[in-house]
């Protein structure tokens, strides 16, 4: 059994990968423990007693206010703290939205041809059918949206293909939502990590009444915090909070700590430092593959914590198997393809360069190039 992304194997543990290049996790060794501890002490010292009681299902007001300021400034989100709902990770938020959408009578959610099957299963568990949209060099094509009640997109940096949604298609998606009353679910999973130009603004800024913005601390800080947030249109915020069962489901102390972390500027400082570190890793990966495995082509490099490594036709499965034999955990693109997608399958690896700790990065890169060259 392959361990979760980011775990550091003991050298004597048989069956565990020596290096992990699966996408989905940041470098957990870089978590800002000292700054987080300072923020936690300040937050706990200042917290009123009632903050430790059963809370508002939308989340702590301190965190919602801090998020409103940050998201407006950093991601161009048009936000009122009253319309933010804090949740225990993106998957939890998507589950709540699925419940709310089904209660509204929705039946079908359009999704991207390539994405995470866990998200599609969560929607299906809510009684919603998922239908994949076509994908090309401009990103997901919204032309087939007419039969859907909602659409789930990663517009700033499509996962796993790595391209931003073209501006004309961003406008087309919003226009569809306005014309039909449909809802856009925007997964902004790594929007802060853009390297070659200014970050692509959130789609939500084009129409806050038709777009649900979903963000998370999982990439910037750590998945283990289990903190994410939704910025919802009027009406839907109340319905989604009700789907939480009438109480807050996230730890009050972690929420207060993140609020303090944001307000003190520590979150911005950490993201800036992480952005520089991950950009250096990306540059090293691109250069190493070009020099040592020129038959592979690196794409989707402008943002995020992963790249798409395109392989010669018919080689994906053999490369993934060879990597496994060499103790390198890496995912093929095929595992992210929707079962009903009609596009021609492509051979590629989805390489997460954020996962290894700094001391293991060069070894992971050497292992990847050795597998590709072999």
TORBA-33844 format. One record per residue (C-alpha): z, x, y; residue number from 1; chain; residue in three letters. Coordinates in steps of 0.5 Angstrom, whole numbers. Layout:
N
<rec up="Z" east="X" north="Y" num="NUM" cadena="A" residuo="ALA"/>
...
***
This chain:
374
<rec up="0" east="0" north="0" num="1" cadena="A" residuo="UNK"/>
<rec up="-2" east="3" north="7" num="2" cadena="A" residuo="UNK"/>
<rec up="4" east="3" north="12" num="3" cadena="A" residuo="UNK"/>
<rec up="4" east="0" north="18" num="4" cadena="A" residuo="UNK"/>
<rec up="0" east="3" north="24" num="5" cadena="A" residuo="UNK"/>
<rec up="4" east="9" north="27" num="6" cadena="A" residuo="UNK"/>
<rec up="9" east="10" north="22" num="7" cadena="A" residuo="UNK"/>
<rec up="10" east="18" north="21" num="8" cadena="A" residuo="UNK"/>
<rec up="10" east="19" north="13" num="9" cadena="A" residuo="UNK"/>
<rec up="15" east="24" north="10" num="10" cadena="A" residuo="UNK"/>
<rec up="11" east="30" north="7" num="11" cadena="A" residuo="UNK"/>
<rec up="14" east="28" north="0" num="12" cadena="A" residuo="UNK"/>
<rec up="12" east="21" north="0" num="13" cadena="A" residuo="UNK"/>
<rec up="6" east="20" north="-5" num="14" cadena="A" residuo="UNK"/>
<rec up="1" east="15" north="-3" num="15" cadena="A" residuo="UNK"/>
<rec up="3" east="15" north="4" num="16" cadena="A" residuo="UNK"/>
<rec up="-3" east="17" north="9" num="17" cadena="A" residuo="UNK"/>
<rec up="-2" east="24" north="12" num="18" cadena="A" residuo="UNK"/>
<rec up="-5" east="22" north="19" num="19" cadena="A" residuo="UNK"/>
<rec up="-6" east="15" north="22" num="20" cadena="A" residuo="UNK"/>
<rec up="-12" east="13" north="26" num="21" cadena="A" residuo="UNK"/>
<rec up="-12" east="5" north="25" num="22" cadena="A" residuo="UNK"/>
<rec up="-12" east="1" north="31" num="23" cadena="A" residuo="UNK"/>
<rec up="-7" east="-3" north="34" num="24" cadena="A" residuo="UNK"/>
<rec up="-1" east="1" north="36" num="25" cadena="A" residuo="UNK"/>
<rec up="0" east="6" north="42" num="26" cadena="A" residuo="UNK"/>
<rec up="4" east="13" north="41" num="27" cadena="A" residuo="UNK"/>
<rec up="11" east="10" north="39" num="28" cadena="A" residuo="UNK"/>
<rec up="14" east="17" north="40" num="29" cadena="A" residuo="UNK"/>
<rec up="12" east="17" north="47" num="30" cadena="A" residuo="UNK"/>
<rec up="16" east="11" north="49" num="31" cadena="A" residuo="UNK"/>
<rec up="20" east="12" north="55" num="32" cadena="A" residuo="UNK"/>
<rec up="27" east="12" north="52" num="33" cadena="A" residuo="UNK"/>
<rec up="31" east="15" north="58" num="34" cadena="A" residuo="UNK"/>
<rec up="28" east="10" north="63" num="35" cadena="A" residuo="UNK"/>
<rec up="29" east="4" north="58" num="36" cadena="A" residuo="UNK"/>
<rec up="36" east="6" north="57" num="37" cadena="A" residuo="UNK"/>
<rec up="37" east="6" north="65" num="38" cadena="A" residuo="UNK"/>
<rec up="34" east="0" north="66" num="39" cadena="A" residuo="UNK"/>
<rec up="38" east="-4" north="61" num="40" cadena="A" residuo="UNK"/>
<rec up="44" east="-1" north="64" num="41" cadena="A" residuo="UNK"/>
<rec up="42" east="-4" north="71" num="42" cadena="A" residuo="UNK"/>
<rec up="40" east="-10" north="68" num="43" cadena="A" residuo="UNK"/>
<rec up="46" east="-11" north="64" num="44" cadena="A" residuo="UNK"/>
<rec up="51" east="-9" north="69" num="45" cadena="A" residuo="UNK"/>
<rec up="47" east="-14" north="74" num="46" cadena="A" residuo="UNK"/>
<rec up="46" east="-20" north="69" num="47" cadena="A" residuo="UNK"/>
<rec up="51" east="-26" north="70" num="48" cadena="A" residuo="UNK"/>
<rec up="54" east="-29" north="65" num="49" cadena="A" residuo="UNK"/>
<rec up="50" east="-35" north="64" num="50" cadena="A" residuo="UNK"/>
<rec up="44" east="-30" north="63" num="51" cadena="A" residuo="UNK"/>
<rec up="47" east="-29" north="56" num="52" cadena="A" residuo="UNK"/>
<rec up="47" east="-37" north="54" num="53" cadena="A" residuo="UNK"/>
<rec up="41" east="-41" north="51" num="54" cadena="A" residuo="UNK"/>
<rec up="36" east="-40" north="56" num="55" cadena="A" residuo="UNK"/>
<rec up="30" east="-43" north="59" num="56" cadena="A" residuo="UNK"/>
<rec up="24" east="-44" north="54" num="57" cadena="A" residuo="UNK"/>
<rec up="19" east="-41" north="59" num="58" cadena="A" residuo="UNK"/>
<rec up="23" east="-34" north="59" num="59" cadena="A" residuo="UNK"/>
<rec up="28" east="-31" north="64" num="60" cadena="A" residuo="UNK"/>
<rec up="27" east="-33" north="71" num="61" cadena="A" residuo="UNK"/>
<rec up="28" east="-25" north="73" num="62" cadena="A" residuo="UNK"/>
<rec up="22" east="-23" north="68" num="63" cadena="A" residuo="UNK"/>
<rec up="17" east="-29" north="70" num="64" cadena="A" residuo="UNK"/>
<rec up="18" east="-27" north="77" num="65" cadena="A" residuo="UNK"/>
<rec up="17" east="-19" north="76" num="66" cadena="A" residuo="UNK"/>
<rec up="11" east="-21" north="71" num="67" cadena="A" residuo="UNK"/>
<rec up="8" east="-25" north="77" num="68" cadena="A" residuo="UNK"/>
<rec up="8" east="-19" north="82" num="69" cadena="A" residuo="UNK"/>
<rec up="6" east="-14" north="77" num="70" cadena="A" residuo="UNK"/>
<rec up="0" east="-18" north="74" num="71" cadena="A" residuo="UNK"/>
<rec up="-3" east="-21" north="81" num="72" cadena="A" residuo="UNK"/>
<rec up="-3" east="-13" north="83" num="73" cadena="A" residuo="UNK"/>
<rec up="-5" east="-10" north="77" num="74" cadena="A" residuo="UNK"/>
<rec up="-10" east="-15" north="74" num="75" cadena="A" residuo="UNK"/>
<rec up="-12" east="-20" north="79" num="76" cadena="A" residuo="UNK"/>
<rec up="-8" east="-26" north="76" num="77" cadena="A" residuo="UNK"/>
<rec up="-7" east="-32" north="80" num="78" cadena="A" residuo="UNK"/>
<rec up="0" east="-33" north="78" num="79" cadena="A" residuo="UNK"/>
<rec up="6" east="-38" north="79" num="80" cadena="A" residuo="UNK"/>
<rec up="12" east="-36" north="76" num="81" cadena="A" residuo="UNK"/>
<rec up="13" east="-43" north="74" num="82" cadena="A" residuo="UNK"/>
<rec up="7" east="-43" north="70" num="83" cadena="A" residuo="UNK"/>
<rec up="9" east="-36" north="66" num="84" cadena="A" residuo="UNK"/>
<rec up="12" east="-37" north="59" num="85" cadena="A" residuo="UNK"/>
<rec up="15" east="-31" north="55" num="86" cadena="A" residuo="UNK"/>
<rec up="13" east="-31" north="48" num="87" cadena="A" residuo="UNK"/>
<rec up="15" east="-26" north="42" num="88" cadena="A" residuo="UNK"/>
<rec up="8" east="-22" north="42" num="89" cadena="A" residuo="UNK"/>
<rec up="1" east="-25" north="42" num="90" cadena="A" residuo="UNK"/>
<rec up="1" east="-28" north="36" num="91" cadena="A" residuo="UNK"/>
<rec up="7" east="-32" north="37" num="92" cadena="A" residuo="UNK"/>
<rec up="4" east="-34" north="44" num="93" cadena="A" residuo="UNK"/>
<rec up="-3" east="-36" north="40" num="94" cadena="A" residuo="UNK"/>
<rec up="1" east="-40" north="35" num="95" cadena="A" residuo="UNK"/>
<rec up="4" east="-44" north="41" num="96" cadena="A" residuo="UNK"/>
<rec up="-2" east="-45" north="44" num="97" cadena="A" residuo="UNK"/>
<rec up="-5" east="-48" north="37" num="98" cadena="A" residuo="UNK"/>
<rec up="0" east="-53" north="37" num="99" cadena="A" residuo="UNK"/>
<rec up="-1" east="-55" north="44" num="100" cadena="A" residuo="UNK"/>
<rec up="-9" east="-55" north="43" num="101" cadena="A" residuo="UNK"/>
<rec up="-8" east="-59" north="37" num="102" cadena="A" residuo="UNK"/>
<rec up="-3" east="-64" north="40" num="103" cadena="A" residuo="UNK"/>
<rec up="-9" east="-65" north="46" num="104" cadena="A" residuo="UNK"/>
<rec up="-14" east="-67" north="40" num="105" cadena="A" residuo="UNK"/>
<rec up="-17" east="-60" north="40" num="106" cadena="A" residuo="UNK"/>
<rec up="-21" east="-59" north="33" num="107" cadena="A" residuo="UNK"/>
<rec up="-25" east="-53" north="34" num="108" cadena="A" residuo="UNK"/>
<rec up="-24" east="-46" north="38" num="109" cadena="A" residuo="UNK"/>
<rec up="-30" east="-41" north="39" num="110" cadena="A" residuo="UNK"/>
<rec up="-28" east="-34" north="37" num="111" cadena="A" residuo="UNK"/>
<rec up="-32" east="-27" north="37" num="112" cadena="A" residuo="UNK"/>
<rec up="-36" east="-25" north="32" num="113" cadena="A" residuo="UNK"/>
<rec up="-31" east="-19" north="31" num="114" cadena="A" residuo="UNK"/>
<rec up="-24" east="-19" north="32" num="115" cadena="A" residuo="UNK"/>
<rec up="-17" east="-20" north="28" num="116" cadena="A" residuo="UNK"/>
<rec up="-17" east="-25" north="22" num="117" cadena="A" residuo="UNK"/>
<rec up="-10" east="-26" north="23" num="118" cadena="A" residuo="UNK"/>
<rec up="-11" east="-29" north="30" num="119" cadena="A" residuo="UNK"/>
<rec up="-16" east="-34" north="26" num="120" cadena="A" residuo="UNK"/>
<rec up="-11" east="-35" north="21" num="121" cadena="A" residuo="UNK"/>
<rec up="-6" east="-37" north="26" num="122" cadena="A" residuo="UNK"/>
<rec up="-11" east="-42" north="29" num="123" cadena="A" residuo="UNK"/>
<rec up="-13" east="-45" north="22" num="124" cadena="A" residuo="UNK"/>
<rec up="-6" east="-46" north="21" num="125" cadena="A" residuo="UNK"/>
<rec up="-5" east="-50" north="27" num="126" cadena="A" residuo="UNK"/>
<rec up="-11" east="-55" north="24" num="127" cadena="A" residuo="UNK"/>
<rec up="-16" east="-52" north="29" num="128" cadena="A" residuo="UNK"/>
<rec up="-23" east="-49" north="26" num="129" cadena="A" residuo="UNK"/>
<rec up="-26" east="-43" north="28" num="130" cadena="A" residuo="UNK"/>
<rec up="-33" east="-42" north="30" num="131" cadena="A" residuo="UNK"/>
<rec up="-36" east="-35" north="31" num="132" cadena="A" residuo="UNK"/>
<rec up="-40" east="-33" north="37" num="133" cadena="A" residuo="UNK"/>
<rec up="-46" east="-29" north="37" num="134" cadena="A" residuo="UNK"/>
<rec up="-45" east="-22" north="40" num="135" cadena="A" residuo="UNK"/>
<rec up="-50" east="-17" north="43" num="136" cadena="A" residuo="UNK"/>
<rec up="-50" east="-11" north="48" num="137" cadena="A" residuo="UNK"/>
<rec up="-47" east="-15" north="54" num="138" cadena="A" residuo="UNK"/>
<rec up="-42" east="-17" north="49" num="139" cadena="A" residuo="UNK"/>
<rec up="-40" east="-24" north="47" num="140" cadena="A" residuo="UNK"/>
<rec up="-46" east="-29" north="48" num="141" cadena="A" residuo="UNK"/>
<rec up="-43" east="-36" north="50" num="142" cadena="A" residuo="UNK"/>
<rec up="-49" east="-40" north="49" num="143" cadena="A" residuo="UNK"/>
<rec up="-46" east="-43" north="43" num="144" cadena="A" residuo="UNK"/>
<rec up="-40" east="-46" north="46" num="145" cadena="A" residuo="UNK"/>
<rec up="-42" east="-53" north="47" num="146" cadena="A" residuo="UNK"/>
<rec up="-39" east="-55" north="40" num="147" cadena="A" residuo="UNK"/>
<rec up="-32" east="-52" north="42" num="148" cadena="A" residuo="UNK"/>
<rec up="-26" east="-55" north="45" num="149" cadena="A" residuo="UNK"/>
<rec up="-23" east="-48" north="47" num="150" cadena="A" residuo="UNK"/>
<rec up="-25" east="-40" north="46" num="151" cadena="A" residuo="UNK"/>
<rec up="-21" east="-34" north="45" num="152" cadena="A" residuo="UNK"/>
<rec up="-24" east="-28" north="48" num="153" cadena="A" residuo="UNK"/>
<rec up="-22" east="-21" north="50" num="154" cadena="A" residuo="UNK"/>
<rec up="-27" east="-20" north="56" num="155" cadena="A" residuo="UNK"/>
<rec up="-24" east="-14" north="59" num="156" cadena="A" residuo="UNK"/>
<rec up="-25" east="-10" north="53" num="157" cadena="A" residuo="UNK"/>
<rec up="-28" east="-13" north="47" num="158" cadena="A" residuo="UNK"/>
<rec up="-24" east="-12" north="40" num="159" cadena="A" residuo="UNK"/>
<rec up="-26" east="-8" north="36" num="160" cadena="A" residuo="UNK"/>
<rec up="-33" east="-7" north="39" num="161" cadena="A" residuo="UNK"/>
<rec up="-31" east="-4" north="46" num="162" cadena="A" residuo="UNK"/>
<rec up="-35" east="-7" north="51" num="163" cadena="A" residuo="UNK"/>
<rec up="-33" east="-11" north="57" num="164" cadena="A" residuo="UNK"/>
<rec up="-36" east="-18" north="58" num="165" cadena="A" residuo="UNK"/>
<rec up="-42" east="-18" north="62" num="166" cadena="A" residuo="UNK"/>
<rec up="-41" east="-21" north="69" num="167" cadena="A" residuo="UNK"/>
<rec up="-46" east="-26" north="68" num="168" cadena="A" residuo="UNK"/>
<rec up="-43" east="-28" north="62" num="169" cadena="A" residuo="UNK"/>
<rec up="-36" east="-28" north="65" num="170" cadena="A" residuo="UNK"/>
<rec up="-39" east="-33" north="70" num="171" cadena="A" residuo="UNK"/>
<rec up="-42" east="-37" north="64" num="172" cadena="A" residuo="UNK"/>
<rec up="-36" east="-38" north="60" num="173" cadena="A" residuo="UNK"/>
<rec up="-32" east="-41" north="66" num="174" cadena="A" residuo="UNK"/>
<rec up="-38" east="-45" north="68" num="175" cadena="A" residuo="UNK"/>
<rec up="-37" east="-48" north="61" num="176" cadena="A" residuo="UNK"/>
<rec up="-30" east="-49" north="62" num="177" cadena="A" residuo="UNK"/>
<rec up="-31" east="-53" north="68" num="178" cadena="A" residuo="UNK"/>
<rec up="-36" east="-57" north="66" num="179" cadena="A" residuo="UNK"/>
<rec up="-33" east="-59" north="59" num="180" cadena="A" residuo="UNK"/>
<rec up="-26" east="-59" north="60" num="181" cadena="A" residuo="UNK"/>
<rec up="-25" east="-53" north="55" num="182" cadena="A" residuo="UNK"/>
<rec up="-20" east="-48" north="55" num="183" cadena="A" residuo="UNK"/>
<rec up="-21" east="-41" north="55" num="184" cadena="A" residuo="UNK"/>
<rec up="-16" east="-36" north="52" num="185" cadena="A" residuo="UNK"/>
<rec up="-16" east="-29" north="55" num="186" cadena="A" residuo="UNK"/>
<rec up="-13" east="-24" north="51" num="187" cadena="A" residuo="UNK"/>
<rec up="-12" east="-18" north="55" num="188" cadena="A" residuo="UNK"/>
<rec up="-9" east="-14" north="50" num="189" cadena="A" residuo="UNK"/>
<rec up="-10" east="-7" north="53" num="190" cadena="A" residuo="UNK"/>
<rec up="-13" east="-8" north="60" num="191" cadena="A" residuo="UNK"/>
<rec up="-9" east="-3" north="64" num="192" cadena="A" residuo="UNK"/>
<rec up="-12" east="3" north="60" num="193" cadena="A" residuo="UNK"/>
<rec up="-19" east="4" north="63" num="194" cadena="A" residuo="UNK"/>
<rec up="-21" east="11" north="64" num="195" cadena="A" residuo="UNK"/>
<rec up="-28" east="12" north="68" num="196" cadena="A" residuo="UNK"/>
<rec up="-27" east="7" north="73" num="197" cadena="A" residuo="UNK"/>
<rec up="-23" east="1" north="76" num="198" cadena="A" residuo="UNK"/>
<rec up="-20" east="-4" north="71" num="199" cadena="A" residuo="UNK"/>
<rec up="-24" east="-10" north="70" num="200" cadena="A" residuo="UNK"/>
<rec up="-20" east="-16" north="73" num="201" cadena="A" residuo="UNK"/>
<rec up="-17" east="-21" north="69" num="202" cadena="A" residuo="UNK"/>
<rec up="-22" east="-27" north="68" num="203" cadena="A" residuo="UNK"/>
<rec up="-17" east="-32" north="69" num="204" cadena="A" residuo="UNK"/>
<rec up="-17" east="-30" north="77" num="205" cadena="A" residuo="UNK"/>
<rec up="-24" east="-34" north="77" num="206" cadena="A" residuo="UNK"/>
<rec up="-21" east="-40" north="75" num="207" cadena="A" residuo="UNK"/>
<rec up="-13" east="-41" north="74" num="208" cadena="A" residuo="UNK"/>
<rec up="-14" east="-48" north="72" num="209" cadena="A" residuo="UNK"/>
<rec up="-19" east="-47" north="66" num="210" cadena="A" residuo="UNK"/>
<rec up="-16" east="-40" north="63" num="211" cadena="A" residuo="UNK"/>
<rec up="-10" east="-38" north="60" num="212" cadena="A" residuo="UNK"/>
<rec up="-8" east="-31" north="61" num="213" cadena="A" residuo="UNK"/>
<rec up="-5" east="-27" north="55" num="214" cadena="A" residuo="UNK"/>
<rec up="-2" east="-20" north="56" num="215" cadena="A" residuo="UNK"/>
<rec up="3" east="-16" north="52" num="216" cadena="A" residuo="UNK"/>
<rec up="8" east="-10" north="52" num="217" cadena="A" residuo="UNK"/>
<rec up="5" east="-8" north="45" num="218" cadena="A" residuo="UNK"/>
<rec up="0" east="-3" north="48" num="219" cadena="A" residuo="UNK"/>
<rec up="3" east="0" north="54" num="220" cadena="A" residuo="UNK"/>
<rec up="10" east="0" north="51" num="221" cadena="A" residuo="UNK"/>
<rec up="11" east="-2" north="44" num="222" cadena="A" residuo="UNK"/>
<rec up="10" east="-7" north="39" num="223" cadena="A" residuo="UNK"/>
<rec up="17" east="-7" north="37" num="224" cadena="A" residuo="UNK"/>
<rec up="19" east="-10" north="43" num="225" cadena="A" residuo="UNK"/>
<rec up="16" east="-17" north="41" num="226" cadena="A" residuo="UNK"/>
<rec up="15" east="-19" north="48" num="227" cadena="A" residuo="UNK"/>
<rec up="9" east="-22" north="51" num="228" cadena="A" residuo="UNK"/>
<rec up="7" east="-27" north="56" num="229" cadena="A" residuo="UNK"/>
<rec up="2" east="-33" north="58" num="230" cadena="A" residuo="UNK"/>
<rec up="0" east="-35" north="65" num="231" cadena="A" residuo="UNK"/>
<rec up="-2" east="-42" north="64" num="232" cadena="A" residuo="UNK"/>
<rec up="-6" east="-48" north="67" num="233" cadena="A" residuo="UNK"/>
<rec up="-2" east="-54" north="70" num="234" cadena="A" residuo="UNK"/>
<rec up="1" east="-58" north="65" num="235" cadena="A" residuo="UNK"/>
<rec up="0" east="-54" north="59" num="236" cadena="A" residuo="UNK"/>
<rec up="6" east="-49" north="61" num="237" cadena="A" residuo="UNK"/>
<rec up="10" east="-55" north="60" num="238" cadena="A" residuo="UNK"/>
<rec up="7" east="-57" north="53" num="239" cadena="A" residuo="UNK"/>
<rec up="7" east="-50" north="51" num="240" cadena="A" residuo="UNK"/>
<rec up="14" east="-49" north="53" num="241" cadena="A" residuo="UNK"/>
<rec up="16" east="-55" north="49" num="242" cadena="A" residuo="UNK"/>
<rec up="12" east="-52" north="43" num="243" cadena="A" residuo="UNK"/>
<rec up="18" east="-47" north="43" num="244" cadena="A" residuo="UNK"/>
<rec up="23" east="-52" north="41" num="245" cadena="A" residuo="UNK"/>
<rec up="26" east="-53" north="47" num="246" cadena="A" residuo="UNK"/>
<rec up="30" east="-46" north="48" num="247" cadena="A" residuo="UNK"/>
<rec up="28" east="-39" north="49" num="248" cadena="A" residuo="UNK"/>
<rec up="26" east="-35" north="43" num="249" cadena="A" residuo="UNK"/>
<rec up="26" east="-28" north="46" num="250" cadena="A" residuo="UNK"/>
<rec up="32" east="-24" north="47" num="251" cadena="A" residuo="UNK"/>
<rec up="35" east="-24" north="54" num="252" cadena="A" residuo="UNK"/>
<rec up="37" east="-17" north="54" num="253" cadena="A" residuo="UNK"/>
<rec up="30" east="-14" north="53" num="254" cadena="A" residuo="UNK"/>
<rec up="27" east="-19" north="58" num="255" cadena="A" residuo="UNK"/>
<rec up="32" east="-17" north="63" num="256" cadena="A" residuo="UNK"/>
<rec up="31" east="-10" north="62" num="257" cadena="A" residuo="UNK"/>
<rec up="23" east="-11" north="62" num="258" cadena="A" residuo="UNK"/>
<rec up="24" east="-14" north="69" num="259" cadena="A" residuo="UNK"/>
<rec up="28" east="-9" north="71" num="260" cadena="A" residuo="UNK"/>
<rec up="23" east="-4" north="69" num="261" cadena="A" residuo="UNK"/>
<rec up="18" east="-7" north="72" num="262" cadena="A" residuo="UNK"/>
<rec up="21" east="-8" north="79" num="263" cadena="A" residuo="UNK"/>
<rec up="24" east="-1" north="79" num="264" cadena="A" residuo="UNK"/>
<rec up="16" east="2" north="78" num="265" cadena="A" residuo="UNK"/>
<rec up="18" east="5" north="71" num="266" cadena="A" residuo="UNK"/>
<rec up="13" east="1" north="68" num="267" cadena="A" residuo="UNK"/>
<rec up="7" east="3" north="73" num="268" cadena="A" residuo="UNK"/>
<rec up="9" east="11" north="72" num="269" cadena="A" residuo="UNK"/>
<rec up="9" east="10" north="65" num="270" cadena="A" residuo="UNK"/>
<rec up="2" east="7" north="64" num="271" cadena="A" residuo="UNK"/>
<rec up="-1" east="12" north="69" num="272" cadena="A" residuo="UNK"/>
<rec up="2" east="18" north="65" num="273" cadena="A" residuo="UNK"/>
<rec up="0" east="14" north="58" num="274" cadena="A" residuo="UNK"/>
<rec up="-7" east="13" north="61" num="275" cadena="A" residuo="UNK"/>
<rec up="-8" east="21" north="62" num="276" cadena="A" residuo="UNK"/>
<rec up="-5" east="22" north="56" num="277" cadena="A" residuo="UNK"/>
<rec up="-10" east="18" north="52" num="278" cadena="A" residuo="UNK"/>
<rec up="-16" east="19" north="56" num="279" cadena="A" residuo="UNK"/>
<rec up="-15" east="27" north="54" num="280" cadena="A" residuo="UNK"/>
<rec up="-15" east="24" north="47" num="281" cadena="A" residuo="UNK"/>
<rec up="-21" east="20" north="48" num="282" cadena="A" residuo="UNK"/>
<rec up="-25" east="26" north="51" num="283" cadena="A" residuo="UNK"/>
<rec up="-23" east="31" north="45" num="284" cadena="A" residuo="UNK"/>
<rec up="-25" east="26" north="40" num="285" cadena="A" residuo="UNK"/>
<rec up="-32" east="25" north="43" num="286" cadena="A" residuo="UNK"/>
<rec up="-33" east="32" north="44" num="287" cadena="A" residuo="UNK"/>
<rec up="-31" east="34" north="37" num="288" cadena="A" residuo="UNK"/>
<rec up="-35" east="29" north="34" num="289" cadena="A" residuo="UNK"/>
<rec up="-41" east="31" north="38" num="290" cadena="A" residuo="UNK"/>
<rec up="-40" east="38" north="35" num="291" cadena="A" residuo="UNK"/>
<rec up="-38" east="37" north="28" num="292" cadena="A" residuo="UNK"/>
<rec up="-41" east="30" north="26" num="293" cadena="A" residuo="UNK"/>
<rec up="-47" east="29" north="30" num="294" cadena="A" residuo="UNK"/>
<rec up="-49" east="24" north="25" num="295" cadena="A" residuo="UNK"/>
<rec up="-44" east="19" north="28" num="296" cadena="A" residuo="UNK"/>
<rec up="-44" east="16" north="35" num="297" cadena="A" residuo="UNK"/>
<rec up="-38" east="14" north="39" num="298" cadena="A" residuo="UNK"/>
<rec up="-39" east="8" north="43" num="299" cadena="A" residuo="UNK"/>
<rec up="-34" east="3" north="47" num="300" cadena="A" residuo="UNK"/>
<rec up="-30" east="9" north="50" num="301" cadena="A" residuo="UNK"/>
<rec up="-29" east="7" north="57" num="302" cadena="A" residuo="UNK"/>
<rec up="-22" east="3" north="56" num="303" cadena="A" residuo="UNK"/>
<rec up="-17" east="2" north="51" num="304" cadena="A" residuo="UNK"/>
<rec up="-14" east="6" north="45" num="305" cadena="A" residuo="UNK"/>
<rec up="-19" east="6" north="40" num="306" cadena="A" residuo="UNK"/>
<rec up="-27" east="7" north="40" num="307" cadena="A" residuo="UNK"/>
<rec up="-32" east="5" north="35" num="308" cadena="A" residuo="UNK"/>
<rec up="-35" east="11" north="31" num="309" cadena="A" residuo="UNK"/>
<rec up="-42" east="8" north="29" num="310" cadena="A" residuo="UNK"/>
<rec up="-44" east="11" north="22" num="311" cadena="A" residuo="UNK"/>
<rec up="-51" east="12" north="18" num="312" cadena="A" residuo="UNK"/>
<rec up="-53" east="5" north="15" num="313" cadena="A" residuo="UNK"/>
<rec up="-50" east="4" north="8" num="314" cadena="A" residuo="UNK"/>
<rec up="-44" east="9" north="9" num="315" cadena="A" residuo="UNK"/>
<rec up="-38" east="5" north="12" num="316" cadena="A" residuo="UNK"/>
<rec up="-35" east="4" north="5" num="317" cadena="A" residuo="UNK"/>
<rec up="-36" east="11" north="2" num="318" cadena="A" residuo="UNK"/>
<rec up="-33" east="14" north="9" num="319" cadena="A" residuo="UNK"/>
<rec up="-27" east="10" north="9" num="320" cadena="A" residuo="UNK"/>
<rec up="-26" east="11" north="1" num="321" cadena="A" residuo="UNK"/>
<rec up="-27" east="19" north="3" num="322" cadena="A" residuo="UNK"/>
<rec up="-22" east="18" north="8" num="323" cadena="A" residuo="UNK"/>
<rec up="-17" east="15" north="4" num="324" cadena="A" residuo="UNK"/>
<rec up="-17" east="21" north="-1" num="325" cadena="A" residuo="UNK"/>
<rec up="-16" east="26" north="4" num="326" cadena="A" residuo="UNK"/>
<rec up="-10" east="22" north="7" num="327" cadena="A" residuo="UNK"/>
<rec up="-13" east="19" north="13" num="328" cadena="A" residuo="UNK"/>
<rec up="-12" east="12" north="14" num="329" cadena="A" residuo="UNK"/>
<rec up="-18" east="9" north="18" num="330" cadena="A" residuo="UNK"/>
<rec up="-21" east="2" north="18" num="331" cadena="A" residuo="UNK"/>
<rec up="-28" east="0" north="17" num="332" cadena="A" residuo="UNK"/>
<rec up="-31" east="-5" north="22" num="333" cadena="A" residuo="UNK"/>
<rec up="-33" east="-10" north="16" num="334" cadena="A" residuo="UNK"/>
<rec up="-26" east="-12" north="16" num="335" cadena="A" residuo="UNK"/>
<rec up="-26" east="-15" north="23" num="336" cadena="A" residuo="UNK"/>
<rec up="-32" east="-19" north="22" num="337" cadena="A" residuo="UNK"/>
<rec up="-32" east="-26" north="22" num="338" cadena="A" residuo="UNK"/>
<rec up="-34" east="-29" north="15" num="339" cadena="A" residuo="UNK"/>
<rec up="-39" east="-34" north="19" num="340" cadena="A" residuo="UNK"/>
<rec up="-42" east="-29" north="23" num="341" cadena="A" residuo="UNK"/>
<rec up="-49" east="-29" north="23" num="342" cadena="A" residuo="UNK"/>
<rec up="-50" east="-22" north="26" num="343" cadena="A" residuo="UNK"/>
<rec up="-53" east="-16" north="22" num="344" cadena="A" residuo="UNK"/>
<rec up="-47" east="-12" north="19" num="345" cadena="A" residuo="UNK"/>
<rec up="-46" east="-5" north="22" num="346" cadena="A" residuo="UNK"/>
<rec up="-43" east="1" north="19" num="347" cadena="A" residuo="UNK"/>
<rec up="-38" east="4" north="23" num="348" cadena="A" residuo="UNK"/>
<rec up="-31" east="6" north="24" num="349" cadena="A" residuo="UNK"/>
<rec up="-26" east="3" north="29" num="350" cadena="A" residuo="UNK"/>
<rec up="-22" east="9" north="30" num="351" cadena="A" residuo="UNK"/>
<rec up="-15" east="8" north="34" num="352" cadena="A" residuo="UNK"/>
<rec up="-13" east="15" north="38" num="353" cadena="A" residuo="UNK"/>
<rec up="-7" east="12" north="41" num="354" cadena="A" residuo="UNK"/>
<rec up="-3" east="12" north="34" num="355" cadena="A" residuo="UNK"/>
<rec up="-1" east="19" north="32" num="356" cadena="A" residuo="UNK"/>
<rec up="4" east="23" north="36" num="357" cadena="A" residuo="UNK"/>
<rec up="2" east="29" north="40" num="358" cadena="A" residuo="UNK"/>
<rec up="4" east="34" north="35" num="359" cadena="A" residuo="UNK"/>
<rec up="0" east="30" north="30" num="360" cadena="A" residuo="UNK"/>
<rec up="-6" east="29" north="34" num="361" cadena="A" residuo="UNK"/>
<rec up="-10" east="35" north="33" num="362" cadena="A" residuo="UNK"/>
<rec up="-9" east="35" north="25" num="363" cadena="A" residuo="UNK"/>
<rec up="-12" east="28" north="25" num="364" cadena="A" residuo="UNK"/>
<rec up="-18" east="29" north="29" num="365" cadena="A" residuo="UNK"/>
<rec up="-19" east="35" north="24" num="366" cadena="A" residuo="UNK"/>
<rec up="-18" east="31" north="18" num="367" cadena="A" residuo="UNK"/>
<rec up="-23" east="25" north="21" num="368" cadena="A" residuo="UNK"/>
<rec up="-29" east="30" north="23" num="369" cadena="A" residuo="UNK"/>
<rec up="-28" east="34" north="16" num="370" cadena="A" residuo="UNK"/>
<rec up="-29" east="27" north="13" num="371" cadena="A" residuo="UNK"/>
<rec up="-35" east="25" north="17" num="372" cadena="A" residuo="UNK"/>
<rec up="-38" east="32" north="16" num="373" cadena="A" residuo="UNK"/>
<rec up="-37" east="31" north="8" num="374" cadena="A" residuo="UNK"/>
***
